[in-house]
């Protein structure tokens, strides 16, 4: 099987930091996720490749092993044994790091290169499959959940199907786009009695027709007619909690912004705390004026000269 350049898969350099890796993965995962590309086999394939690259490079030990051998990975086992003999030592652990030579699936989720290098199909390190002594943590599972802005503003439950089991989690109000939470022990089963892996959920907050989110604040554009802008009046404003009436001051200019304190987005894990709602007025000019209306505007114009 051919060597796979995981750095190229993620579109990053070999000097990338852990934060760079996380950002690159999240950006591409949102683009390639099967839910956003139904029926697209090529996107599905790239999504699997992306997850594999992230599994290796986001783990410090597995990344070190990958960087150490690179394209010479086929000769890594012989090189490692020679070093061990020189030092008169024999390591009882797989130096592959977080994957520990565990069984990573039936070949669909991971490439032959991955399984050969990190366990489950020979290659480097000794497979823990069938071992009575080594206990290894199960594989972590990555999932992405799309939420509407309004769903993200309310604490609610969601059910995931992980390895054939229904997992119910509570999503706190205030989660933000790209945020990742960890659900301990709900990943793949451990090996030889080891602990289960963890479930990592990344949130994708979809755009909203009425509001734009900025941290814990919300922004909204509200149209008002010329007469209300000039003379003042009332206007109905949508908020996450319902509709409120707002007084418009006389002679309000186009683009004027007012703040509604506490009508913004709930603050994550801070019960009862909210951001603000900033409303920007867009003054709409009248159209299809008749002659009488035009004459009135001309009178107004001449009186102001």
Backbone bond lengths (Angstrom), bond angles and torsions (degrees), N, CA, C in turn:
res aa  C-N    CA-C-N  psi(-1)  N-CA   C-N-CA  omega(-1)  CA-C   N-CA-C  phi
1 X - - - 1.458 - - 1.524 109.58 -
2 X 1.333 116.83 151.10 1.457 121.89 -173.84 1.524 111.54 -83.62
3 X 1.331 113.85 150.89 1.459 121.23 174.63 1.528 109.52 -64.21
4 X 1.337 118.19 141.07 1.460 122.91 179.48 1.523 109.07 -114.81
5 X 1.324 115.98 127.43 1.464 121.24 178.86 1.532 108.42 -87.83
6 X 1.326 116.19 97.76 1.463 120.61 -177.04 1.538 111.73 -68.64
7 X 1.334 116.43 -29.36 1.466 118.85 178.10 1.532 110.33 -65.27
8 X 1.320 116.07 -40.69 1.455 120.74 178.15 1.524 110.98 -65.66
9 X 1.347 116.23 -38.22 1.465 120.33 178.73 1.520 111.26 -58.96
10 X 1.337 116.68 -40.10 1.465 121.29 -179.80 1.529 112.97 -87.24
11 X 1.337 116.52 -7.47 1.461 119.95 179.51 1.515 113.91 69.57
12 X 1.349 116.25 37.00 1.463 121.26 -178.00 1.526 109.83 -129.20
13 X 1.335 115.97 167.75 1.466 120.47 177.91 1.527 110.02 -89.80
14 X 1.321 116.17 167.62 1.462 120.76 179.74 1.525 112.03 -70.79
15 X 1.325 116.33 -12.47 1.467 120.50 178.21 1.527 111.53 -94.12
16 X 1.314 117.34 7.37 1.463 121.16 -176.62 1.524 111.39 -59.99
17 X 1.314 116.06 141.75 1.465 121.05 176.90 1.531 109.28 -82.05
18 X 1.328 115.12 170.44 1.465 119.94 177.51 1.526 110.49 -60.34
19 X 1.338 115.97 -36.27 1.464 120.21 178.94 1.524 110.79 -68.21
20 X 1.348 116.92 -37.90 1.469 121.18 177.04 1.529 110.64 -61.19
21 X 1.323 115.71 -42.07 1.462 121.34 -179.89 1.520 110.41 -63.29
22 X 1.326 115.94 -44.96 1.464 120.79 -179.14 1.533 110.93 -62.18
23 X 1.344 116.26 -45.08 1.464 120.45 -178.64 1.527 111.30 -64.96
24 X 1.348 116.35 -42.79 1.465 120.32 -179.38 1.521 110.71 -63.79
25 X 1.334 116.01 -41.88 1.470 119.83 179.63 1.524 111.09 -63.44
26 X 1.329 117.18 -47.10 1.466 120.30 -177.82 1.518 111.43 -61.74
27 X 1.334 116.24 -41.38 1.464 120.48 -178.70 1.530 111.00 -63.21
28 X 1.333 116.94 -47.33 1.461 120.79 -178.30 1.523 111.73 -73.11
29 X 1.343 116.91 -34.06 1.468 120.10 -179.97 1.516 110.78 -63.15
30 X 1.339 116.46 -40.46 1.466 119.47 178.53 1.523 110.94 -64.75
31 X 1.340 116.54 -33.15 1.465 120.78 -177.97 1.525 112.14 -77.16
32 X 1.339 117.08 -37.35 1.468 121.61 -171.46 1.520 114.05 -101.67
33 X 1.320 118.65 -2.47 1.466 120.55 -174.32 1.538 110.38 -56.72
34 X 1.341 118.11 134.77 1.473 122.03 -178.50 1.524 113.97 -55.11
35 X 1.338 117.25 -31.06 1.463 119.58 179.65 1.521 111.61 -64.89
36 X 1.340 116.03 -27.93 1.465 120.49 179.51 1.518 112.39 -93.69
37 X 1.335 116.62 -7.41 1.475 121.76 -179.49 1.525 110.20 -133.99
38 X 1.335 117.60 59.02 1.467 119.83 -176.48 1.527 112.43 -59.89
39 X 1.333 115.34 129.34 1.460 120.38 177.86 1.514 115.21 80.19
40 X 1.329 118.30 -1.49 1.468 122.25 -178.90 1.529 108.68 -89.82
41 X 1.333 116.68 98.19 1.466 121.41 -176.95 1.521 111.98 -64.70
42 X 1.338 116.57 -35.49 1.458 119.85 -179.06 1.523 110.77 -66.33
43 X 1.361 116.32 -41.39 1.464 120.15 177.34 1.520 110.56 -65.43
44 X 1.341 116.57 -37.39 1.468 120.61 178.59 1.523 110.70 -63.78
45 X 1.339 115.62 -41.75 1.467 120.34 178.74 1.525 110.95 -63.57
46 X 1.325 116.36 -44.81 1.461 120.36 -179.19 1.522 111.21 -66.91
47 X 1.336 116.59 -32.72 1.462 120.38 178.49 1.529 110.24 -65.40
48 X 1.340 117.15 -40.38 1.460 121.01 177.39 1.530 110.51 -65.28
49 X 1.342 116.22 -42.38 1.458 120.22 178.50 1.530 110.45 -62.68
50 X 1.325 115.65 -38.87 1.457 121.05 179.13 1.522 110.98 -63.36
51 X 1.332 117.02 -44.90 1.463 120.70 179.53 1.520 111.39 -63.33
52 X 1.329 116.18 -39.07 1.455 120.10 179.18 1.527 110.40 -63.81
53 X 1.335 116.72 -45.33 1.461 120.43 179.43 1.523 111.05 -61.68
54 X 1.323 116.35 -39.99 1.462 120.59 179.68 1.522 111.54 -67.23
55 X 1.335 117.30 -38.63 1.467 121.35 178.54 1.522 110.72 -57.35
56 X 1.329 116.54 -40.98 1.463 120.86 -175.97 1.524 111.19 -78.78
57 X 1.335 117.20 -51.02 1.459 120.01 -170.98 1.523 113.68 -78.93
58 X 1.333 118.47 -20.10 1.462 119.90 179.20 1.523 112.17 -82.84
59 X 1.342 116.98 -8.00 1.466 121.91 177.54 1.525 108.14 -105.43
60 X 1.325 116.81 119.37 1.476 121.19 -172.84 1.517 112.87 -57.34
61 X 1.339 117.60 -42.31 1.466 120.24 -176.46 1.523 111.79 -72.17
62 X 1.333 116.66 -43.31 1.460 118.71 179.98 1.526 110.56 -68.00
63 X 1.342 116.82 -34.27 1.462 119.69 176.92 1.524 110.81 -64.62
64 X 1.340 115.58 -40.62 1.462 119.63 179.53 1.528 110.61 -62.45
65 X 1.321 116.55 -40.75 1.463 120.58 178.20 1.524 110.84 -65.18
66 X 1.322 115.50 -44.18 1.466 120.81 179.62 1.527 110.64 -61.97
67 X 1.356 116.38 -44.86 1.459 120.27 179.99 1.524 111.69 -66.33
68 X 1.338 116.03 -33.29 1.466 120.57 -176.59 1.525 112.02 -64.99
69 X 1.321 116.45 -42.36 1.457 119.58 -174.52 1.525 113.92 -100.59
70 X 1.333 117.31 -34.46 1.457 119.75 177.05 1.517 112.63 49.94
71 X 1.311 115.56 -131.89 1.455 120.66 -177.20 1.533 112.22 -69.69
72 X 1.322 117.29 -13.30 1.470 120.80 178.82 1.525 111.81 -94.64
73 X 1.318 115.84 24.62 1.469 120.17 -174.68 1.523 112.67 -60.95
74 X 1.337 118.17 -29.01 1.470 120.38 -178.50 1.522 112.06 -64.25
75 X 1.344 116.37 -27.79 1.462 120.51 -177.49 1.524 111.61 -97.42
76 X 1.290 116.45 3.54 1.459 120.45 -175.14 1.512 113.24 -64.85
77 X 1.335 118.51 -37.75 1.454 121.81 -176.85 1.522 110.80 -64.18
78 X 1.350 115.94 -45.64 1.462 119.69 -179.55 1.529 110.46 -65.24
79 X 1.328 115.67 -40.42 1.460 119.97 179.54 1.528 110.35 -63.47
80 X 1.309 117.49 -41.29 1.460 121.59 -179.15 1.530 111.35 -65.35
81 X 1.337 117.18 -41.96 1.462 120.97 -179.53 1.524 110.97 -64.26
82 X 1.341 115.69 -38.22 1.460 119.16 179.26 1.530 110.98 -63.48
83 X 1.322 115.56 -40.87 1.459 119.57 177.63 1.524 111.15 -63.75
84 X 1.307 116.65 -40.17 1.462 120.92 -178.71 1.518 111.47 -65.82
85 X 1.319 116.87 -40.29 1.458 120.48 179.52 1.519 111.00 -66.37
86 X 1.328 116.32 -39.08 1.456 120.53 178.77 1.516 111.08 -60.49
87 X 1.312 116.80 -39.51 1.455 122.23 -176.49 1.526 111.99 -87.83
88 X 1.344 117.55 -2.08 1.460 123.77 -178.38 1.527 111.71 55.64
89 X 1.308 114.38 39.22 1.449 119.88 179.52 1.519 108.86 -129.45
90 X 1.323 113.58 154.73 1.456 118.25 175.75 1.520 108.27 -135.54
91 X 1.282 115.40 114.55 1.468 119.36 -178.23 1.512 110.27 -76.71
92 X 1.334 115.31 134.74 1.461 120.57 178.52 1.517 112.19 -91.63
93 X 1.329 116.92 2.49 1.463 119.74 -177.50 1.506 109.89 -122.15
94 X 1.291 114.39 149.25 1.472 121.42 172.70 1.515 108.21 -69.17
95 X 1.384 116.82 126.87 1.448 119.09 -179.36 1.519 111.15 -82.01
96 X 1.322 117.49 12.17 1.467 120.97 -179.98 1.495 113.75 -73.88
97 X 1.313 119.94 -11.56 1.453 119.81 174.88 1.507 111.25 89.80
98 X 1.341 114.31 -138.30 1.451 121.44 -169.06 1.509 114.95 -59.81
99 X 1.348 118.90 -19.34 1.457 120.10 -177.53 1.519 111.72 -88.18
100 X 1.302 118.27 -28.26 1.461 124.79 170.76 1.517 114.46 52.54
101 X 1.300 118.36 33.08 1.455 121.30 175.49 1.502 113.76 65.38
102 X 1.314 118.49 22.50 1.461 120.37 -178.23 1.511 111.13 -77.07
103 X 1.303 115.75 169.52 1.459 121.66 177.67 1.510 108.40 -80.11
104 X 1.331 116.47 119.31 1.457 120.12 -173.63 1.515 112.89 -101.90
105 X 1.292 120.10 18.50 1.457 120.10 177.18 1.505 111.65 124.62
106 X 1.294 114.55 -170.80 1.462 120.79 -175.01 1.514 112.71 -99.37
107 X 1.312 117.68 20.34 1.460 119.66 174.52 1.510 113.35 98.12
108 X 1.338 118.75 -7.78 1.447 119.53 -178.96 1.522 111.58 -86.43
109 X 1.342 116.15 -39.81 1.459 119.39 -175.24 1.526 112.34 -79.27
110 X 1.333 117.74 -26.99 1.451 121.08 -175.81 1.526 110.64 -130.91
111 X 1.320 114.80 149.57 1.456 120.65 -178.24 1.526 111.31 -75.47
112 X 1.337 116.33 164.59 1.465 121.20 175.84 1.523 110.26 -61.64
113 X 1.328 116.35 -36.70 1.460 120.74 178.84 1.526 109.98 -60.00
114 X 1.330 117.06 -45.83 1.467 121.65 179.53 1.524 110.74 -60.11
115 X 1.323 116.54 -50.25 1.456 120.23 -175.92 1.526 111.52 -66.19
116 X 1.338 117.19 -34.46 1.461 120.00 179.10 1.521 111.41 -70.44
117 X 1.324 115.88 -35.72 1.452 119.33 -175.69 1.523 112.68 -83.50
118 X 1.328 117.23 -33.05 1.452 119.95 -173.03 1.520 114.04 -115.60
119 X 1.326 117.02 8.45 1.464 118.28 173.91 1.505 112.41 115.45
120 X 1.329 115.33 161.71 1.454 120.61 177.37 1.506 112.87 94.20
121 X 1.371 118.04 -13.91 1.458 119.56 -179.83 1.510 110.99 -151.67
122 X 1.338 118.26 35.90 1.463 120.22 178.85 1.504 111.03 84.86
123 X 1.347 116.87 -142.55 1.458 120.98 177.67 1.513 111.07 73.32
124 X 1.372 117.06 -140.22 1.453 121.34 176.79 1.506 109.78 -64.74
125 X 1.296 116.91 168.96 1.457 121.18 168.67 1.510 113.02 51.78
126 X 1.314 116.69 160.19 1.451 119.81 -179.55 1.501 109.22 -99.02
127 X 1.297 117.06 135.87 1.458 120.17 -178.93 1.510 110.15 -67.10
128 X 1.355 114.55 137.85 1.455 118.83 178.46 1.514 111.15 -84.42
129 X 1.308 118.00 -2.90 1.451 120.82 -178.21 1.533 109.59 -62.88
130 X 1.318 117.19 123.41 1.450 121.19 178.54 1.509 112.93 87.31
131 X 1.352 117.83 -6.02 1.461 119.96 179.94 1.516 110.31 -75.00
132 X 1.332 115.00 139.34 1.456 118.81 -178.97 1.519 111.63 -92.28
133 X 1.339 117.84 -11.26 1.459 119.60 -172.41 1.521 113.17 -103.79
134 X 1.326 117.73 -38.36 1.462 119.74 -173.71 1.518 112.81 -82.68
135 X 1.315 117.07 124.82 1.461 122.10 173.79 1.516 108.10 -107.63
136 X 1.332 116.18 123.68 1.452 119.47 -175.67 1.526 111.00 -127.30
137 X 1.294 113.97 144.27 1.464 120.29 178.27 1.521 110.19 -67.15
138 X 1.332 116.15 142.11 1.453 120.48 178.96 1.519 111.93 -69.29
139 X 1.316 115.45 166.10 1.458 121.71 -177.77 1.529 110.57 -68.57
140 X 1.331 116.61 137.87 1.459 120.86 173.34 1.527 109.52 -71.02
141 X 1.303 116.23 150.01 1.462 121.98 -179.24 1.528 108.95 -115.59
142 X 1.336 116.03 131.64 1.454 121.91 177.93 1.535 108.91 -101.74
143 X 1.311 116.80 134.98 1.461 121.09 176.88 1.522 108.83 -139.54
144 X 1.317 115.98 153.44 1.466 121.24 177.48 1.511 108.52 -123.76
145 X 1.317 115.91 136.64 1.460 121.15 -177.81 1.522 109.56 -126.02
146 X 1.338 115.63 122.63 1.459 120.86 177.08 1.526 109.46 -90.50
147 X 1.326 115.46 132.56 1.458 121.64 178.81 1.521 109.58 -129.90
148 X 1.329 116.52 147.43 1.454 119.63 169.54 1.519 107.92 -74.84
149 X 1.320 116.80 161.82 1.460 120.39 179.04 1.525 110.42 -59.96
150 X 1.309 116.00 -36.88 1.470 119.93 -177.42 1.529 110.85 -72.85
151 X 1.328 117.63 -34.83 1.469 119.67 174.86 1.526 110.67 -65.01
152 X 1.349 115.13 -40.05 1.465 119.64 -178.95 1.530 111.56 -67.99
153 X 1.331 116.64 -16.76 1.456 120.58 -178.59 1.528 112.35 -87.83
154 X 1.332 117.08 -2.83 1.457 120.52 -178.45 1.524 111.03 -127.19
155 X 1.307 116.86 138.55 1.464 120.82 173.05 1.527 108.34 -69.72
156 X 1.337 116.12 125.47 1.462 119.50 -178.12 1.525 109.70 -154.72
157 X 1.318 115.90 170.27 1.469 121.58 -178.71 1.517 110.95 -104.05
158 X 1.329 115.92 148.99 1.460 123.34 174.25 1.525 107.43 -133.86
159 X 1.339 116.40 148.70 1.461 121.62 179.00 1.520 109.41 -112.81
160 X 1.347 116.43 129.06 1.461 122.66 177.25 1.525 108.73 -112.10
161 X 1.320 115.51 147.59 1.464 121.01 174.20 1.523 107.56 -103.87
162 X 1.335 116.77 101.67 1.463 122.26 -176.87 1.522 108.89 -115.60
163 X 1.340 115.41 117.51 1.470 120.71 179.17 1.535 112.01 52.64
164 X 1.330 114.96 39.08 1.458 119.85 177.47 1.512 114.71 80.56
165 X 1.321 117.38 2.59 1.462 120.85 179.24 1.522 110.01 -112.30
166 X 1.333 115.62 142.29 1.448 121.25 176.92 1.530 109.30 -83.71
167 X 1.326 115.66 123.08 1.457 121.32 -179.98 1.524 108.23 -117.19
168 X 1.320 116.42 117.41 1.463 120.94 178.66 1.528 109.13 -99.75
169 X 1.327 116.09 126.13 1.459 120.27 178.06 1.526 109.55 -124.14
170 X 1.304 115.81 153.13 1.459 121.64 175.93 1.524 108.70 -101.21
171 X 1.323 116.07 124.77 1.461 121.34 -179.74 1.524 108.60 -99.34
172 X 1.335 117.39 115.57 1.471 119.76 -178.50 1.529 111.13 -67.80
173 X 1.315 116.33 146.81 1.463 121.00 174.49 1.525 109.73 -60.59
174 X 1.328 116.04 142.23 1.463 120.47 174.97 1.505 115.64 100.66
175 X 1.355 118.55 4.50 1.465 118.81 178.59 1.531 109.01 -62.42
176 X 1.326 116.12 150.52 1.456 120.14 -176.34 1.526 111.60 -117.44
177 X 1.308 115.82 163.25 1.463 121.82 -177.74 1.524 110.45 -62.30
178 X 1.336 116.38 128.93 1.459 121.21 -179.60 1.514 114.00 87.68
179 X 1.328 118.09 -7.24 1.467 120.64 179.66 1.521 110.17 -68.34
180 X 1.320 116.32 141.72 1.461 121.67 179.44 1.526 109.27 -120.78
181 X 1.336 116.01 132.78 1.456 119.68 175.71 1.533 108.61 -119.86
182 X 1.327 114.64 153.53 1.462 121.04 -178.31 1.524 109.31 -109.36
183 X 1.334 115.33 130.71 1.458 121.32 174.61 1.521 106.36 -112.53
184 X 1.322 116.92 101.34 1.456 121.43 -172.26 1.523 113.89 -64.70
185 X 1.347 115.65 137.03 1.452 121.45 173.42 1.511 116.48 79.47
186 X 1.334 117.60 8.13 1.462 119.82 -178.65 1.533 112.14 -111.81
187 X 1.336 116.23 23.72 1.457 120.23 173.25 1.517 110.84 -92.68
188 X 1.327 117.07 -152.11 1.459 121.30 -179.67 1.530 110.72 -72.10
189 X 1.338 117.57 153.06 1.475 120.75 -179.20 1.523 111.72 -61.34
190 X 1.349 116.09 149.63 1.455 120.70 177.24 1.515 111.81 -72.11
191 X 1.335 115.64 168.25 1.466 122.57 -178.87 1.522 109.43 -103.70
192 X 1.325 116.50 133.83 1.466 122.24 178.99 1.529 112.54 54.77
193 X 1.326 115.60 41.68 1.453 119.62 177.81 1.508 114.81 84.12
194 X 1.335 116.94 7.68 1.461 120.29 178.05 1.520 110.86 -72.94
195 X 1.341 117.38 168.59 1.468 120.69 -178.12 1.525 111.99 -69.71
196 X 1.314 115.75 154.82 1.456 120.51 175.96 1.519 110.15 -66.69
197 X 1.317 115.30 156.70 1.456 120.11 172.53 1.522 110.17 -72.66
198 X 1.310 116.88 -177.79 1.456 122.14 -178.40 1.529 110.70 -110.76
199 X 1.306 115.51 158.14 1.458 122.29 176.43 1.522 108.36 -103.59
200 X 1.334 116.66 123.74 1.460 122.03 177.41 1.531 108.56 -111.10
201 X 1.320 115.51 121.78 1.467 120.69 -177.73 1.523 109.13 -112.79
202 X 1.327 116.30 124.48 1.461 122.54 176.44 1.525 108.86 -104.61
203 X 1.326 117.22 130.45 1.458 121.48 -176.34 1.530 111.23 -93.51
204 X 1.311 113.78 137.63 1.470 121.57 174.87 1.526 106.75 -118.89
205 X 1.342 116.79 107.69 1.460 121.38 -177.92 1.528 109.03 -91.87
206 X 1.322 116.15 118.19 1.458 121.03 -176.69 1.536 111.43 -76.01
207 X 1.337 117.13 150.04 1.476 120.19 178.45 1.526 111.14 -60.80
208 X 1.325 115.83 150.63 1.464 121.92 -179.05 1.527 109.61 -112.49
209 X 1.317 116.18 146.16 1.463 121.01 -177.30 1.528 112.42 -71.51
210 X 1.320 117.70 -26.27 1.465 120.74 -173.94 1.520 114.26 -104.74
211 X 1.338 116.37 -29.69 1.461 119.21 -172.27 1.525 111.95 -128.30
212 X 1.327 114.15 148.78 1.463 122.05 169.72 1.520 107.00 -115.17
213 X 1.327 116.20 128.99 1.459 119.62 -176.81 1.518 110.93 -92.75
214 X 1.329 115.26 138.72 1.458 121.87 175.21 1.521 107.34 -137.25
215 X 1.339 116.04 93.99 1.453 119.96 -173.37 1.524 109.28 66.47
216 X 1.322 116.06 -121.95 1.464 120.16 176.81 1.522 112.65 -97.37
217 X 1.323 116.82 0.01 1.462 121.08 178.39 1.525 110.75 -95.37
218 X 1.319 114.85 157.62 1.456 121.55 175.32 1.525 109.04 -121.43
219 X 1.330 116.05 148.90 1.457 121.71 176.33 1.524 108.58 -123.00
220 X 1.330 115.49 141.57 1.462 120.30 179.67 1.529 109.27 -143.42
221 X 1.336 115.91 145.97 1.459 121.53 175.47 1.527 107.77 -108.67
222 X 1.339 115.65 127.85 1.463 120.76 -175.76 1.524 109.26 -123.00
223 X 1.335 118.11 121.92 1.469 120.36 178.03 1.534 111.41 -77.75
224 X 1.323 116.52 138.32 1.466 121.48 171.86 1.526 107.92 -131.69
225 X 1.338 116.19 151.35 1.462 118.52 -179.08 1.527 110.53 -80.06
226 X 1.319 115.36 165.88 1.458 121.48 -176.55 1.526 111.62 -60.59
227 X 1.322 115.59 -38.64 1.462 119.75 -175.02 1.535 110.68 -67.24
228 X 1.352 116.49 -40.18 1.463 119.78 177.05 1.518 110.45 -66.56
229 X 1.338 116.69 -39.07 1.457 120.29 -179.92 1.528 110.75 -64.15
230 X 1.340 117.52 -38.91 1.464 121.29 -177.02 1.527 111.68 -79.74
231 X 1.330 116.57 -46.37 1.459 121.10 -172.93 1.516 114.17 -95.85
232 X 1.321 116.90 -15.44 1.454 120.56 -175.01 1.518 110.65 88.23
233 X 1.323 116.47 166.94 1.462 119.89 -179.14 1.510 111.17 161.09
234 X 1.322 115.16 -166.24 1.465 121.70 179.98 1.520 110.25 -108.47
235 X 1.331 115.57 148.42 1.457 120.99 176.10 1.523 108.40 -141.20
236 X 1.349 116.88 142.76 1.469 121.76 178.58 1.522 109.35 -88.07
237 X 1.331 115.38 131.43 1.466 121.91 -177.94 1.522 109.35 -118.10
238 X 1.321 116.55 130.60 1.464 121.11 174.64 1.524 109.73 -79.41
239 X 1.334 116.84 135.44 1.458 122.34 170.62 1.527 107.23 -129.27
240 X 1.332 116.55 171.90 1.465 119.12 177.91 1.527 111.38 -64.76
241 X 1.310 116.22 -24.13 1.462 119.98 -178.72 1.510 114.19 -95.49
242 X 1.330 118.15 2.18 1.456 121.37 -178.88 1.516 110.83 130.94
243 X 1.329 116.22 -167.73 1.463 121.83 -177.16 1.517 110.46 -97.44
244 X 1.343 116.45 138.24 1.463 121.92 175.94 1.526 108.78 -126.97
245 X 1.315 116.41 152.78 1.461 121.83 176.32 1.518 110.04 -94.64
246 X 1.325 115.30 136.88 1.456 120.58 -177.33 1.519 109.14 -127.12
247 X 1.331 116.78 136.54 1.455 122.71 177.52 1.530 109.93 -80.40
248 X 1.325 115.83 127.65 1.456 120.82 175.91 1.522 107.81 -99.31
249 X 1.322 116.88 125.44 1.461 121.18 -178.97 1.522 110.85 -71.96
250 X 1.329 118.03 147.01 1.467 120.33 174.90 1.524 111.13 -58.07
251 X 1.319 115.45 147.57 1.463 123.48 178.09 1.526 112.17 62.67
252 X 1.324 116.01 35.63 1.469 120.97 176.11 1.520 109.56 -72.44
253 X 1.316 116.27 129.23 1.461 121.01 -177.87 1.531 111.42 -84.83
254 X 1.323 115.25 153.88 1.462 120.72 175.19 1.531 109.51 -61.51
255 X 1.343 116.74 134.49 1.464 120.95 -179.72 1.520 114.06 89.68
256 X 1.339 117.56 0.07 1.460 120.43 177.49 1.534 110.21 -64.23
257 X 1.328 116.42 134.79 1.469 121.77 -179.42 1.524 109.84 -115.40
258 X 1.326 115.05 133.23 1.465 120.63 175.75 1.521 108.74 -121.36
259 X 1.349 116.26 152.22 1.460 120.93 -177.75 1.521 110.69 -108.38
260 X 1.336 115.03 132.23 1.459 121.05 172.87 1.521 107.00 -107.09
261 X 1.308 115.89 102.32 1.461 121.68 -174.03 1.533 110.69 -65.60
262 X 1.353 115.50 133.13 1.460 120.96 176.01 1.517 115.22 76.06
263 X 1.349 117.32 8.59 1.463 120.58 179.79 1.527 111.89 -104.59
264 X 1.322 115.72 15.80 1.460 119.64 -179.67 1.519 112.36 -91.86
265 X 1.357 115.88 -144.64 1.458 122.20 -174.26 1.520 110.02 -89.75
266 X 1.346 117.36 144.53 1.472 119.04 177.55 1.529 110.92 -64.56
267 X 1.325 116.24 142.92 1.462 121.43 179.28 1.529 108.58 -80.87
268 X 1.336 115.48 130.78 1.462 122.20 -174.85 1.529 111.76 -56.21
269 X 1.336 115.22 123.57 1.468 124.09 177.19 1.527 113.50 57.36
270 X 1.337 117.39 28.07 1.461 121.77 173.93 1.520 107.36 -128.85
271 X 1.319 114.88 91.03 1.456 122.23 -174.59 1.530 111.15 -56.68
272 X 1.327 115.61 129.77 1.460 120.96 175.49 1.512 115.41 82.71
273 X 1.336 118.60 0.45 1.461 121.34 179.01 1.534 110.15 -104.24
274 X 1.337 115.65 135.24 1.457 121.23 -178.05 1.525 110.21 -136.70
275 X 1.317 115.24 153.90 1.456 120.79 170.43 1.523 109.55 -78.16
276 X 1.330 116.42 -167.08 1.466 121.67 -178.47 1.526 110.74 -110.98
277 X 1.315 115.28 161.00 1.461 122.06 175.63 1.527 108.20 -108.83
278 X 1.322 116.56 123.28 1.467 121.86 178.98 1.532 108.70 -105.35
279 X 1.333 114.79 117.42 1.462 121.09 -176.92 1.525 109.10 -105.56
280 X 1.331 115.93 124.88 1.464 121.40 177.62 1.527 109.08 -108.67
281 X 1.346 116.19 125.47 1.466 120.80 -178.73 1.526 110.78 -82.26
282 X 1.312 115.93 134.06 1.464 122.40 173.31 1.528 107.75 -115.01
283 X 1.332 115.89 108.93 1.460 120.66 -176.61 1.527 109.61 -78.79
284 X 1.336 115.77 123.44 1.454 121.55 -179.44 1.527 109.63 -98.48
285 X 1.321 117.10 123.82 1.468 121.51 179.77 1.522 109.87 -78.86
286 X 1.337 117.69 146.40 1.468 120.77 178.75 1.527 110.70 -69.51
287 X 1.299 116.76 149.42 1.475 122.57 178.12 1.524 109.89 -126.32
288 X 1.330 115.69 168.05 1.484 122.96 178.09 1.530 111.84 55.26
289 X 1.344 115.92 45.65 1.464 120.45 179.26 1.528 110.63 -70.22
290 X 1.330 116.19 141.99 1.471 119.46 174.02 1.526 108.85 -87.15
291 X 1.319 116.41 176.77 1.460 120.16 -175.44 1.526 112.14 -63.51
292 X 1.315 116.92 -38.56 1.456 120.09 179.97 1.529 111.04 -63.63
293 X 1.342 116.65 -41.14 1.464 120.47 179.75 1.529 110.88 -67.96
294 X 1.325 115.72 -39.60 1.465 118.88 177.11 1.520 111.12 -62.88
295 X 1.353 116.12 -38.39 1.455 120.89 179.55 1.532 110.83 -63.20
296 X 1.347 115.96 -38.83 1.465 120.13 178.07 1.524 111.27 -64.15
297 X 1.319 116.40 -39.00 1.466 119.42 178.16 1.527 110.51 -67.97
298 X 1.332 116.97 -36.33 1.460 120.19 177.68 1.528 110.83 -65.54
299 X 1.348 116.30 -39.21 1.457 120.12 177.16 1.523 110.50 -62.22
300 X 1.337 115.55 -42.58 1.458 120.23 178.46 1.523 110.63 -63.34
301 X 1.319 114.99 -41.32 1.468 120.02 -179.89 1.529 110.66 -63.13
302 X 1.341 116.56 -45.52 1.482 120.52 -176.68 1.534 111.10 -69.27
303 X 1.338 116.05 -31.57 1.463 118.39 -178.57 1.512 112.74 -72.41
304 X 1.332 115.64 -18.21 1.464 119.35 -178.34 1.524 111.83 -93.17
305 X 1.351 116.87 -5.01 1.471 119.67 -179.00 1.521 111.12 -75.25
